[in-house]
Amino acid sequence: MRTICRTFGAEEDMVLCEMLGRPEFPLLSKEGDITIGGVFYIQKEMMKPSLSFTDAPEPLICSRMKMRQFHFVQTMIFAIQEINNSSSLLPNISIGYKVFDNCASTLYSSSVQNLTGLQWVGSESWITESPLATKGYSGILTGSLGFTLRKAKIPGLREFLLQVNPSQDPHNNLVREFWEATFGCSFQPSLHGQAQCSGSERLEDINNPFTDVSELRISNNVYKAVYAVAHALHNMLKCGQSGEAVNQSCIWKDFLEPKEVVKHLQDVNFTLQSGETVGFDENGDPAATYELLNWQRNQAGDTVFVAVGSYDASLPNGKQFIMNGINTTWAAGSPKRPQSVCSESCLPGFRQAVIKGKPICCFSCIACADGEISNSSNSAECSRCPLEYWSNEDHSQCVPKVIEFLSYGETMGALLAAFSLVGASLTLGISCVFFRFRHTPLIKASNSELSFLLLFSLTLCFLCSLTFIGRPSEWSCMLRHTAFGITFVLCMSCILAKTMAVVNAFNANRPSNTVLQCSAPLQRTSVLSCTLLQVLVCVLWLTLAPPFPYKNTAHATERIILECDLGSPIGFWAVLGYIGLLAVLCFVFTFLARKLPDNFNEAKFITFSMLIFCAVWITFIPAYVSSPGKFTVAVEIFAILASSYGLLLCIFAPKCFIIVLKPELNTKKTSDGENRIPLNMN
């Protein structure tokens, strides 16, 4: 049944209400100045009419009374009767009632199924349902746990219940049905030989949920609810406080606003005869007080409700939930606590993933992704590690990322350092040989001053590769590229000067011109000029945007690559480009000297060394750009060592071979050749 209201008039102060559908009539009612309505699940079976969709549906037909619910109904009537008999609460105002039935489906099925071995957690609606414990379900439900309302005592309620009789209201079908269901009789003549009810049967002789007052829990809530409404009305009608003068009148109102009743209901605070205090907080909630009940079997084999704990929200934190120290019976009467989970707990390093279509307690454990962790069990989400941290192997905590750089302690770094030292030692050894035989025709013919300067620069080239190995720092980052650039330019300048001297010497028409074009001061000037230009470029680079140590976290997410940022890529490629320019010039001049006499002619060896040098550094560029992490540094060191070894072996190895193993060729006659090779190019 629904009611729809419409407003009329200019001020919309006229309300017309229209009832939709058929009204439901109360099963029990009593007139009064104020009427309180109650809805209970009095009857447990509901017959649904067939729906034809052509006619209005017939009303629902309910049958089979629930004794426990009828007990709640009578508790409400008992509380209203007490209030009506009170001279201090709502004096001179009578309270009436209307009780309606809200048919409910039965809690249990016959099929007031194989489910054994399950741990039941009951709500307050059935955890104290005595019929369940006596109708063959105790074996299934033994060990059930559930919070329920605290048990209370209502003085006079049992006596009131025992007075219920059809003679009080002979025309009330509900009471007659209750009487027939209680005593198994019928007020109408029965064709099946059923006994006829006389109305004089005694409820004192019956023990059923209706007469049982040992578990007054929901009944006490019904009792308190009626009194709470009465106290709210008492305050709203300004009847004064309870306990004041007898026959105190109230200020009557013809119309009571429901919202006003609710407002006063929130402010009530009273004490029942049992000593229990009733009140509500700012949210309209009473103090949450519950008992934790456990279904256990006594020595006789009957199911009993045992309070094994309690909860009181009014107590301080940490003392609200208390266990009584009583042994708890679990599923199927077992003393062992069951494992009440759908899925096993997710260990640290995993997160819960909800399984679609299953309860929230059912989930899959998914490992956290790389760089994410969960440091507790049953984590709903994985958290990402900070930028310089990474997840450990089991993804349970963030650990500092591994810092990667080319170190002396690893195999590759040690090998490159060894090749660097071997190259420097070999260069020094050749220098010693050249110094020992500096007065021989071969050394004189190869321009000894430039040769020693070239050997010195090659030694620096080998040693400068060591600055690329080890943990990058500010000074090492600035030194490695500038030292590399300057030493290689010094090396190329020496080779360029040596090549120009050879070309000019063999193409001179007169001895006087040869001395002018191949003079030592001119060679020194050219070497110094070329080197100073590179020094100037390096100074500008270090001044404007010097290289600096940099933690690269973008290339590899699981580690930090400690490298030297170029600062200014233009500076780096300018240094490298200038070295390449000198190498090309050297190659051009040696190409011009390719047809000179073979005796002591360095042009062919220099040409071959320049080919190796250019090939190495042309290959270096794409390898340098594409190599990741410490391999970038290794590629650069390899290019330095390869080009240095190429220059050393191509230019000086043939001379050392003649000096040491073929001394008979190191003579003035051999060096003269066809009188075209000058013995002293200094």
Rosetta blueprint (number, residue, H / E / L):
1 M L
2 R E
3 T E
4 I E
5 C E
6 R E
7 T E
8 F E
9 G L
10 A L
11 E L
12 E L
13 D L
14 M E
15 V E
16 L E
17 C E
18 E E
19 M E
20 L E
21 G L
22 R L
23 P L
24 E L
25 F L
26 P L
27 L L
28 L E
29 S E
30 K E
31 E L
32 G L
33 D L
34 I E
35 T E
36 I E
37 G E
38 G E
39 V E
40 F E
41 Y L
42 I L
43 Q E
44 K E
45 E E
46 M E
47 M E
48 K L
49 P L
50 S L
51 L L
52 S L
53 F L
54 T L
55 D L
56 A L
57 P L
58 E L
59 P L
60 L L
61 I E
62 C E
63 S E
64 R E
65 M E
66 K L
67 M H
68 R H
69 Q H
70 F H
71 H H
72 F H
73 V H
74 Q H
75 T H
76 M H
77 I H
78 F H
79 A H
80 I H
81 Q H
82 E H
83 I H
84 N H
85 N H
86 S L
87 S L
88 S L
89 L L
90 L L
91 P L
92 N L
93 I L
94 S L
95 I E
96 G E
97 Y E
98 K E
99 V E
100 F E
101 D E
102 N L
103 C L
104 A L
105 S L
106 T L
107 L L
108 Y L
109 S L
110 S L
111 S L
112 V L
113 Q L
114 N L
115 L L
116 T L
117 G L
118 L L
119 Q L
120 W L
121 V E
122 G E
123 S L
124 E L
125 S L
126 W L
127 I L
128 T L
129 E L
130 S H
131 P H
132 L H
133 A H
134 T H
135 K L
136 G L
137 Y L
138 S H
139 G H
140 I H
141 L H
142 T L
143 G L
144 S L
145 L E
146 G E
147 F E
148 T E
149 L E
150 R L
151 K L
152 A E
153 K L
154 I L
155 P L
156 G L
157 L H
158 R H
159 E H
160 F H
161 L H
162 L H
163 Q L
164 V L
165 N L
166 P H
167 S H
168 Q H
169 D L
170 P L
171 H L
172 N L
173 N H
174 L H
175 V H
176 R H
177 E H
178 F H
179 W H
180 E H
181 A H
182 T H
183 F H
184 G L
185 C L
186 S E
187 F L
188 Q L
189 P L
190 S L
191 L L
192 H L
193 G L
194 Q L
195 A L
196 Q E
197 C L
198 S L
199 G L
200 S L
201 E L
202 R L
203 L H
204 E H
205 D H
206 I L
207 N L
208 N L
209 P L
210 F L
211 T L
212 D L
213 V L
214 S L
215 E L
216 L E
217 R L
218 I H
219 S H
220 N H
221 N H
222 V H
223 Y H
224 K H
225 A H
226 V H
227 Y H
228 A H
229 V H
230 A H
231 H H
232 A H
233 L H
234 H H
235 N H
236 M H
237 L L
238 K L
239 C L
240 G L
241 Q L
242 S L
243 G L
244 E L
245 A L
246 V L
247 N L
248 Q L
249 S L
250 C L
251 I L
252 W L
253 K L
254 D L
255 F L
256 L L
257 E L
258 P H
259 K H
260 E H
261 V H
262 V H
263 K H
264 H H
265 L H
266 Q H
267 D L
268 V L
269 N E
270 F E
271 T E
272 L L
273 Q L
274 S L
275 G L
276 E L
277 T E
278 V E
279 G E
280 F L
281 D L
282 E L
283 N L
284 G L
285 D L
286 P L
287 A L
288 A L
289 T E
290 Y E
291 E E
292 L E
293 L E
294 N E
295 W E
296 Q E
297 R E
298 N L
299 Q L
300 A L
301 G L
302 D L
303 T E
304 V E
305 F E
306 V E
307 A E
308 V E
309 G E
310 S E
311 Y E
312 D E
313 A L
314 S L
315 L L
316 P L
317 N L
318 G L
319 K L
320 Q L
321 F E
322 I E
323 M E
324 N L
325 G L
326 I L
327 N L
328 T L
329 T L
330 W L
331 A H
332 A H
333 G H
334 S L
335 P L
336 K L
337 R L
338 P L
339 Q L
340 S L
341 V L
342 C L
343 S L
344 E L
345 S L
346 C L
347 L L
348 P L
349 G L
350 F E
351 R E
352 Q E
353 A E
354 V E
355 I L
356 K L
357 G L
358 K L
359 P L
360 I L
361 C L
362 C L
363 F E
364 S E
365 C E
366 I E
367 A E
368 C L
369 A L
370 D L
371 G L
372 E E
373 I E
374 S L
375 N L
376 S L
377 S L
378 N L
379 S E
380 A L
381 E L
382 C L
383 S E
384 R E
385 C L
386 P L
387 L L
388 E L
389 Y E
390 W E
391 S E
392 N L
393 E L
394 D L
395 H L
396 S L
397 Q L
398 C E
399 V E
400 P E
401 K L
402 V E
403 I E
404 E E
405 F L
406 L L
407 S L
408 Y L
409 G L
410 E L
411 T H
412 M H
413 G H
414 A H
415 L H
416 L H
417 A H
418 A H
419 F H
420 S H
421 L H
422 V H
423 G H
424 A H
425 S H
426 L H
427 T H
428 L H
429 G H
430 I H
431 S H
432 C H
433 V H
434 F H
435 F H
436 R H
437 F L
438 R L
439 H L
440 T L
441 P H
442 L H
443 I H
444 K H
445 A H
446 S L
447 N L
448 S H
449 E H
450 L H
451 S H
452 F H
453 L H
454 L H
455 L H
456 F H
457 S H
458 L H
459 T H
460 L H
461 C H
462 F H
463 L H
464 C H
465 S H
466 L H
467 T H
468 F H
469 I L
470 G L
471 R L
472 P L
473 S L
474 E H
475 W H
476 S H
477 C H
478 M H
479 L H
480 R H
481 H H
482 T H
483 A H
484 F H
485 G H
486 I H
487 T H
488 F H
489 V H
490 L H
491 C H
492 M H
493 S H
494 C H
495 I H
496 L H
497 A H
498 K H
499 T H
500 M H
501 A H
502 V H
503 V H
504 N H
505 A H
506 F H
507 N H
508 A L
509 N L
510 R L
511 P H
512 S H
513 N H
514 T H
515 V H
516 L H
517 Q H
518 C L
519 S L
520 A H
521 P H
522 L H
523 Q H
524 R H
525 T H
526 S H
527 V H
528 L H
529 S H
530 C H
531 T H
532 L H
533 L H
534 Q H
535 V H
536 L H
537 V H
538 C H
539 V H
540 L H
541 W H
542 L H
543 T H
544 L H
545 A L
546 P L
547 P L
548 F E
549 P E
550 Y E
551 K E
552 N E
553 T L
554 A L
555 H L
556 A L
557 T L
558 E L
559 R E
560 I E
561 I E
562 L E
563 E E
564 C E
565 D E
566 L L
567 G L
568 S L
569 P H
570 I H
571 G H
572 F H
573 W H
574 A H
575 V H
576 L H
577 G H
578 Y H
579 I H
580 G H
581 L H
582 L H
583 A H
584 V H
585 L H
586 C H
587 F H
588 V H
589 F H
590 T H
591 F H
592 L H
593 A L
594 R L
595 K L
596 L L
597 P L
598 D L
599 N L
600 F L
601 N L
602 E L
603 A H
604 K H
605 F H
606 I H
607 T H
608 F H
609 S H
610 M H
611 L H
612 I H
613 F H
614 C H
615 A H
616 V H
617 W H
618 I H
619 T H
620 F H
621 I H
622 P H
623 A H
624 Y H
625 V H
626 S H
627 S L
628 P L
629 G L
630 K H
631 F H
632 T H
633 V H
634 A H
635 V H
636 E H
637 I H
638 F H
639 A H
640 I H
641 L H
642 A H
643 S H
644 S H
645 Y H
646 G H
647 L H
648 L H
649 L H
650 C H
651 I H
652 F H
653 A H
654 P H
655 K H
656 C H
657 F H
658 I H
659 I H
660 V H
661 L H
662 K L
663 P H
664 E H
665 L H
666 N L
667 T L
668 K H
669 K H
670 T H
671 S H
672 D H
673 G L
674 E L
675 N L
676 R L
677 I L
678 P L
679 L L
680 N L
681 M L
682 N L
